[in-house]
Amino acid sequence: MTSNPTSTTPPPARAGRREWTALGVLMLPLMLVSMDVSVLYFAIPAISADLEPSGTQQLWIFDIYGFVLAGLLMTMGSLGDRIGRRRLLLIGATAFGSASLVAAYANSAETLIAARAILGIGGATLMPSTMALLRAMFTDPGQRAKAIGLWSGVMTAGIALGSVMSGVLVEHFWWGSVFLVNLPAMALLLVLGPILLPESKDPAPGRFDWLSVPLSMAAVLPVIYGLKEIPSEGWHAGYVVSITVGLLFAVLFVHRQRTAASPMIDPALFRGRGFAPSVALNLVSAFGIMGSAYFTTQYLQSVLGKSALEAALWALLPSVPIGAAAPVATTLVQRGVDRAHVVTAGFAIASGGFALLALAGTDSMWLVLVSCAVLAVGAVIVMSQIMDLAMGTAPVERAGTASSLMETGTEFGGALGMAVLGSIGTAIYRHAIPASAPAPAHETLGGALSVADRVPGLAAVAREAFTSGMQGAAIAGAVVLTGAAVLAAVTLRQVSVREAPKTPEAEQATV
């Protein structure tokens, strides 16, 4: 008998204390970037009183951060692969910190809008850079899975924590304090980043495709804008046109990536088994999280009558079990459970959360909180596993691009969840409101409550109608996530991450 030759490929190097410490440093900007999505929830009234913005300016103060962030993620992910993820991270931290300082002391609405736009640019550099550096530091699949689980949990928790932190700060300080909290973390990153973080980039990236930058933004921004406006304003022609224009530019963007000599997004990424399903399943997971949040935040405030800060504090409870979700899922996969089964179970759990939400009445606070917790646990299980799969499948020299695609999918999924489920809930709500009710009552629950003193019994009817809409949207969400569970079971079957031997070029990707 002949023995099998022993492989000469050494096992991936295991990360040590330095890498885990560096991960802790990376978690700070990640949390702050995710917090900035919701940090203005309670600061807006104080900002409005101080700066007196117009209605349009107030909307831009709130929304421009997310729009710029979503529009530039792919550009910054590709740029980091070319100039170095650490370099881009430190540039972004400088921009984010400087813009936070300007925003904190802004003396006009225009200045605050500009500062929030720069915060979005900084955030777009920080998010893909943190994941790409994580991919470079943790080459051992087991350690990388744990690190990505922590990354997913921190990002999800940051969104929930942002609104609470803004409420506490505005109550005890002035509105600018919600931006100043960014400064210590960014300063720490600028000091420790060059010491702890390795530089990582594509050694042979080719020329940067500048034409893809406006094409990507023209594809992303109109779609995100239209989807975010539809839940509150309805399917007006302008929003449908906006989405259509964005989709047309998306077709042009994809054509450019397939024909350019050095594309921003390498089409080869999608040829790796597991990457394309990961992008799609990540989008659906974000669909569920943001689609449910659209209703539960309003439910706590407008149906149960909680103050904004009380509602935010209660909303923190569902995030408590999130910390255990990703580590448990990672442990199961490392012990031999098929990743497809774990992701399928995650979607099934999240679907169960929607099913519980469909049972809620007008006085079911604890049921709503439990349903949110169940849904969040399922979503984090999914996100942590498919992010690990996507980053393990992508070559390390394309880590920034791969990360930016996943995060752009998250933005699309969140906006789509609010648009689709929000529209379903709104349609049911409007159908349940009596035809004789004042016009504002037919628009939103808030509108009904604003005129409820003129119509006896309207408040109770409107709260019941909103709850019925939430129930209908929850049923739709459960159906979508059940479908995603089936899709995961089929597309991820026997897909695993196998570290391929590094080519000489890949060896130079981390220096």
C-alpha positions in Angstrom: 0.0 0.0 0.0 1.2 3.5 -0.6 0.6 6.2 1.9 -1.0 9.5 0.9 1.6 12.3 0.6 1.5 14.8 3.4 0.4 18.2 2.3 3.2 20.8 2.5 0.7 23.7 2.8 1.0 25.0 6.4 -2.3 25.5 8.3 -3.5 29.1 8.6 -1.7 31.1 11.3 -3.8 31.5 14.4 -4.4 35.0 15.7 -2.9 35.9 19.1 -3.4 38.6 21.7 -2.4 41.4 19.4 -5.0 40.5 16.8 -7.8 40.2 19.4 -6.8 43.5 20.9 -6.9 45.0 17.4 -10.4 43.6 17.0 -11.5 45.4 20.1 -10.1 48.7 18.6 -12.0 48.0 15.4 -15.3 47.5 17.2 -15.3 51.1 18.5 -15.7 52.8 15.1 -18.1 50.1 13.9 -20.4 50.7 16.9 -20.3 54.5 16.5 -21.0 54.3 12.7 -24.0 52.0 13.3 -25.2 54.2 16.2 -25.1 57.3 14.0 -28.0 55.8 12.0 -30.3 56.4 15.0 -28.5 58.9 17.1 -30.7 61.8 16.1 -34.0 60.2 17.1 -34.2 62.3 20.3 -31.9 65.1 19.3 -34.0 66.4 16.4 -36.5 68.4 18.6 -33.6 70.2 20.3 -31.9 70.8 17.0 -35.1 72.2 15.5 -35.5 74.6 18.4 -31.9 75.8 18.2 -31.2 76.0 14.4 -34.8 76.4 13.2 -34.4 74.3 10.0 -37.1 74.2 7.4 -39.1 71.0 7.0 -36.9 70.0 4.1 -33.7 70.8 5.9 -34.8 68.7 8.9 -35.4 65.7 6.7 -31.9 66.2 5.2 -30.3 66.5 8.6 -31.8 63.1 9.5 -31.4 61.3 6.2 -28.3 62.5 4.4 -26.0 60.4 6.6 -27.6 57.1 5.6 -27.9 58.2 1.9 -24.2 59.1 1.6 -23.2 56.0 3.5 -25.2 53.6 1.3 -24.1 55.4 -1.9 -20.3 55.2 -1.2 -19.9 51.8 0.4 -19.0 50.0 -2.9 -16.6 52.8 -3.9 -14.8 52.8 -0.5 -14.6 49.0 -0.3 -12.9 49.0 -3.7 -10.7 51.9 -2.9 -9.5 50.3 0.3 -8.5 47.2 -1.6 -6.3 49.5 -3.7 -4.7 52.0 -1.4 -4.8 49.9 1.8 -7.6 49.1 4.2 -5.7 50.5 7.3 -4.8 53.7 5.5 -8.4 54.2 4.4 -9.7 53.4 7.9 -7.4 56.0 9.4 -8.4 58.6 6.8 -12.1 57.8 7.5 -11.6 58.1 11.2 -10.0 61.5 10.8 -12.9 62.6 8.6 -15.5 61.1 11.0 -14.0 62.8 14.0 -13.6 66.1 12.4 -17.1 66.1 11.0 -18.4 65.1 14.5 -16.7 68.2 16.0 -18.2 70.4 13.3 -21.7 68.9 13.8 -21.6 69.3 17.5 -21.0 73.1 17.2 -22.9 73.7 14.0 -24.7 77.1 14.1 -26.9 76.6 11.1 -28.9 73.9 9.5 -26.7 74.0 6.3 -23.5 73.4 8.4 -25.1 70.5 10.2 -26.3 69.0 6.9 -22.8 69.3 5.4 -21.2 67.8 8.6 -23.7 64.8 8.5 -22.8 64.3 4.8 -19.1 64.1 5.7 -20.0 61.7 8.6 -21.6 59.5 5.9 -18.4 59.6 3.8 -16.4 58.6 6.9 -18.8 55.9 7.8 -18.6 54.5 4.3 -14.8 54.1 4.7 -15.0 52.6 8.2 -17.5 49.8 7.7 -15.9 47.8 4.8 -12.4 48.6 6.1 -13.1 47.0 9.5 -14.4 43.8 8.0 -11.6 43.6 5.4 -9.0 44.0 8.1 -10.7 41.4 10.2 -10.5 39.1 7.2 -6.8 39.7 6.9 -6.0 39.4 10.6 -8.0 36.2 11.2 -7.0 33.6 8.6 -7.9 30.6 10.8 -11.5 29.8 9.8 -12.7 29.1 13.4 -11.2 32.3 14.8 -12.5 34.3 11.9 -16.0 33.0 12.5 -15.9 34.1 16.1 -14.6 37.5 15.2 -17.3 38.0 12.5 -19.9 36.9 15.0 -18.7 39.7 17.4 -18.7 42.1 14.4 -22.3 41.3 13.6 -23.5 41.6 17.2 -21.8 44.9 17.7 -23.2 46.4 14.5 -26.7 45.3 15.4 -26.5 46.5 19.0 -25.1 49.8 17.9 -28.3 50.7 16.0 -30.4 49.9 19.1 -28.0 51.8 21.4 -27.8 54.9 19.3 -31.4 56.1 20.1 -31.1 55.5 23.8 -27.7 57.2 24.1 -29.1 60.3 22.2 -32.0 60.4 24.6 -29.8 60.3 27.7 -27.3 62.8 26.4 -30.0 65.3 25.2 -31.7 65.0 28.6 -28.6 65.9 30.5 -26.5 68.0 28.0 -27.1 69.9 24.8 -27.8 68.2 21.4 -24.2 68.6 20.2 -23.1 66.0 22.8 -24.5 63.2 20.6 -21.7 63.9 18.2 -18.9 64.6 20.6 -19.0 61.0 22.0 -17.4 60.0 18.7 -14.2 61.9 19.3 -12.5 59.7 22.0 -13.1 56.5 20.0 -11.7 58.0 16.8 -8.7 59.4 18.7 -8.0 56.0 20.2 -8.3 54.4 16.7 -5.9 56.9 15.3 -3.3 56.2 18.1 -3.6 52.4 18.3 -4.5 51.7 14.7 -1.0 52.2 13.2 0.4 50.1 16.1 -2.0 47.1 16.1 -3.5 46.9 12.7 -1.6 45.4 9.7 -1.8 47.1 6.4 -3.8 45.0 3.9 -4.4 45.6 0.2 -4.6 44.0 -3.2 -1.1 43.8 -4.6 -2.2 44.0 -8.2 -5.5 46.0 -8.2 -5.3 47.5 -11.7 -6.4 51.1 -12.5 -9.3 52.5 -10.4 -12.5 52.7 -12.5 -13.6 56.3 -11.9 -16.7 55.9 -14.1 -18.1 53.2 -11.8 -18.2 55.7 -8.9 -21.1 57.9 -10.3 -22.8 54.8 -11.8 -22.8 53.1 -8.4 -24.2 56.1 -6.6 -26.8 56.7 -9.3 -27.8 53.0 -8.9 -28.0 53.0 -5.1 -29.3 56.4 -4.1 -32.5 56.7 -6.1 -33.6 53.2 -5.0 -32.8 53.8 -1.4 -34.6 57.2 -1.4 -37.7 55.8 -3.1 -37.9 52.8 -0.8 -37.5 54.9 2.4 -40.2 57.4 1.4 -42.8 54.9 0.3 -43.8 53.7 3.8 -44.9 57.2 5.0 -45.8 58.9 1.7 -47.2 56.0 -0.3 -46.5 54.7 -3.8 -46.5 58.2 -5.4 -45.3 58.4 -9.0 -42.1 60.4 -8.0 -40.9 57.6 -5.8 -41.7 54.9 -8.4 -39.8 56.9 -11.0 -36.9 57.3 -8.5 -36.6 53.5 -8.0 -37.0 52.9 -11.7 -34.2 55.3 -12.6 -32.0 53.7 -9.9 -32.6 50.2 -11.4 -31.7 51.4 -14.9 -28.4 52.8 -13.6 -27.9 49.5 -11.8 -28.1 47.7 -15.2 -25.5 50.1 -16.6 -23.3 49.6 -13.5 -23.5 45.8 -13.9 -22.7 46.1 -17.6 -19.7 48.3 -16.8 -18.4 45.8 -14.3 -18.6 43.0 -16.8 -16.9 44.9 -19.6 -14.3 47.1 -17.9 -10.7 46.1 -17.9 -10.3 46.8 -14.2 -13.8 46.9 -12.7 -14.7 48.3 -9.3 -16.6 45.1 -8.5 -14.8 42.0 -9.8 -17.5 39.7 -11.3 -15.3 36.7 -10.3 -16.5 37.3 -6.8 -19.9 36.0 -7.7 -18.5 32.8 -9.3 -17.4 31.6 -5.9 -20.0 29.1 -4.6 -21.7 30.6 -1.7 -21.0 34.3 -2.2 -24.0 35.3 -4.3 -26.4 33.4 -2.0 -24.8 35.1 0.9 -25.5 38.6 -0.5 -29.1 37.7 -1.2 -29.8 36.0 2.1 -28.1 39.0 4.0 -30.5 41.3 2.2 -33.5 39.3 3.3 -32.3 39.2 6.9 -32.0 43.0 6.9 -35.5 43.1 5.3 -36.9 41.4 8.4 -35.0 43.4 11.0 -35.8 46.9 9.6 -39.3 45.9 8.4 -40.3 44.9 12.0 -38.6 47.9 13.5 -40.8 50.2 11.4 -43.8 49.0 13.4 -42.5 48.2 16.9 -41.0 51.6 17.5 -44.4 53.2 16.6 -46.3 50.6 18.6 -44.4 51.3 21.8 -44.9 55.1 21.5 -48.2 55.6 19.7 -50.2 52.5 20.7 -48.9 52.0 24.3 -48.3 55.7 24.9 -44.7 55.5 26.0 -42.5 58.5 25.8 -39.7 58.5 23.2 -37.0 57.7 25.8 -39.2 55.1 27.6 -39.8 53.4 24.3 -36.1 53.4 23.4 -35.2 51.9 26.8 -37.8 49.2 26.5 -36.6 48.5 22.9 -33.1 47.7 24.3 -34.5 44.5 26.0 -34.7 42.5 22.8 -31.0 43.2 22.1 -29.9 41.4 25.3 -30.0 37.9 23.9 -28.2 39.0 20.7 -24.8 38.6 22.3 -25.2 34.9 22.6 -26.8 34.2 19.2 -23.7 34.5 17.0 -21.3 32.6 19.3 -23.8 29.7 19.7 -24.3 29.5 15.9 -20.5 29.6 15.3 -20.0 26.8 17.9 -22.6 24.6 16.2 -20.9 25.0 12.8 -17.4 24.3 14.2 -18.8 21.1 15.8 -19.8 19.8 12.5 -23.4 21.1 12.0 -24.0 22.0 8.3 -23.9 25.8 8.0 -27.0 25.5 5.7 -28.9 23.9 8.6 -27.8 26.7 11.0 -28.7 29.5 8.6 -32.1 27.8 7.8 -32.8 27.5 11.6 -31.9 31.2 11.9 -34.4 32.2 9.3 -37.0 29.9 10.9 -36.4 31.5 14.3 -36.8 35.0 12.8 -39.9 33.9 11.0 -41.2 32.7 14.4 -40.6 36.1 15.8 -42.8 37.6 13.1 -45.5 34.9 13.9 -45.5 36.0 17.5 -45.8 39.7 16.4 -48.9 38.7 14.4 -50.6 37.7 17.7 -50.0 41.0 19.4 -53.0 43.2 20.4 -53.2 46.8 21.5 -51.9 46.0 25.0 -49.3 43.3 24.3 -46.0 45.0 25.2 -44.3 41.9 26.5 -45.4 39.8 23.5 -44.0 42.5 21.1 -40.7 42.7 23.0 -40.3 38.9 23.0 -41.2 38.7 19.3 -38.5 41.4 18.6 -36.0 39.4 20.6 -36.7 36.2 18.8 -36.6 37.9 15.4 -33.3 39.6 16.3 -31.7 36.4 17.5 -32.6 34.6 14.3 -31.4 37.5 12.1 -28.0 37.7 13.9 -27.5 33.9 13.5 -28.1 34.3 9.8 -26.0 37.5 9.4 -23.0 36.1 11.3 -22.9 32.8 9.4 -23.4 34.2 5.9 -21.0 37.1 6.5 -18.4 34.5 7.5 -19.2 32.4 4.5 -19.0 35.4 2.1 -15.7 36.7 3.6 -14.2 33.2 3.7 -15.2 32.6 0.0 -13.8 35.9 -1.2 -10.1 36.2 -1.8 -8.3 38.2 0.9 -7.2 40.7 -1.8 -10.9 41.5 -2.6 -12.0 41.6 1.1 -12.9 45.3 1.0 -15.0 44.9 -2.1 -16.8 41.8 -0.7 -17.5 43.5 2.6 -18.9 46.6 0.8 -21.3 44.4 -1.3 -22.6 42.7 1.8 -23.2 46.0 3.6 -24.8 47.6 0.5 -27.1 44.6 0.5 -28.0 45.3 4.1 -28.9 48.9 3.2 -31.1 47.8 0.3 -32.7 45.0 2.4 -33.5 47.4 5.3 -35.1 50.0 2.9 -37.0 47.3 1.1 -38.3 45.8 4.4 -39.7 49.2 5.5 -41.2 49.9 2.0 -42.9 46.5 1.5 -44.0 45.7 5.1 -44.7 49.4 5.8 -46.9 49.6 2.7 -48.8 46.5 3.7 -49.4 47.8 7.2 -50.4 51.2 6.0 -52.9 49.7 3.5 -54.6 47.7 6.2 -54.6 50.7 8.6 -56.3 52.9 6.1 -58.9 50.3 5.2 -59.8 50.0 8.9 -60.2 53.7 9.5 -63.8 54.9 9.2 -64.5 56.9 6.1 -66.0 59.7 8.2 -62.7 60.2 10.1 -60.8 63.4 9.5 -58.2 63.4 6.7 -55.1 63.2 8.9 -56.5 60.0 10.5 -56.4 58.3 7.1 -52.7 59.0 6.7 -51.0 57.7 9.8 -51.6 56.8 13.4 -49.9 59.9 14.5 -52.2 62.0 12.4 -55.2 60.2 13.9 -54.0 60.9 17.5 -53.4 64.6 16.6 -57.1 65.1 15.9 -58.5 62.4 18.3 -59.8 65.1 20.7 -62.3 66.2 18.1 -63.7 62.7 17.4 -64.7 60.6 20.3 -63.4 57.0 20.1 -61.0 57.8 17.2 -57.9 57.1 19.2 -58.9 53.6 20.1 -60.1 52.8 16.6 -56.8 54.1 15.1 -54.7 52.1 17.6 -56.6 49.0 16.7 -56.2 49.7 13.0 -52.5 50.2 13.4 -52.2 47.0 15.3 -54.1 45.2 12.6 -51.7 46.6 10.0 -48.8 45.4 12.1 -50.3 41.9 12.3 -50.8 41.8 8.5 -47.2 43.0 7.9 -45.9 40.4 10.4 -47.7 37.6 8.5 -46.1 38.8 5.3 -42.7 39.0 7.0 -43.1 35.5 8.3 -43.9 34.2 4.8 -40.8 36.0 3.3 -38.4 34.6 6.0 -39.9 31.1 5.7 -39.1 31.3 2.0 -35.6 32.5 2.8 -35.2 29.5 5.1 -36.0 27.2 2.1 -33.7 29.1 -0.1 -30.9 28.8 2.4 -31.4 25.1 2.7 -31.1 24.7 -1.0 -28.4 27.1 -2.0 -26.0 26.6 1.0 -26.2 22.8 1.0 -22.7 21.4 1.4 -21.1 24.8 0.9 -18.2 25.3 3.2 -15.2 27.6 3.5 -12.0 26.0 2.6 -8.9 28.1 2.8 -7.0 27.7 -0.5 -3.2 27.8 -0.5 -2.1 31.4 -1.0 -0.6 32.5 -4.3 2.5 34.7 -4.2 0.3 37.7 -4.9 -2.1 36.9 -2.1 0.9 36.5 0.3 1.7 40.1 -0.4 -1.9 41.3 0.3 -1.2 41.6 4.0 2.0 43.4 4.9 
